[in-house]
Amino acid sequence: ELENQVGSLKEQHLRDSADLKTLLSKAENQAKDVQKEPSILQPVPAVFIGLFLAFLFWCFGPLW
């Protein structure tokens, strides 16, 4: 009986290990995709900051 339990535990361990490996590979792929996306969107905040500074200069520039 103990041998059967050990065998079933080994099989369960192998299944769990395979499942975790697939989850890890999926997570790595998602992390790579997320790392690619910000490089596309990084200039957008810089443009908004530039427009905001230009607006401030336009509003308050004559006062200087």
Steps between C-alpha positions, in 0.01 A plus 500: 500500500781741582662424165176592326479826693864581421439424133190717487682782680785479248252518213325795660836669552589452134163641389532797734856560383391499136211736576729739684751495215229594251376777730855628537553508124170684453596753767841552338336562163258748655789676675682531167186643338456752782863607467445569130187712550640781719773570244222594257315716753796679664499805269134574578554637855796702375279661236238589759763645733639705212157629407427590862828689532433680172156597629648634824759697307228636270287605799768641727777584254394864454520553877872422508 
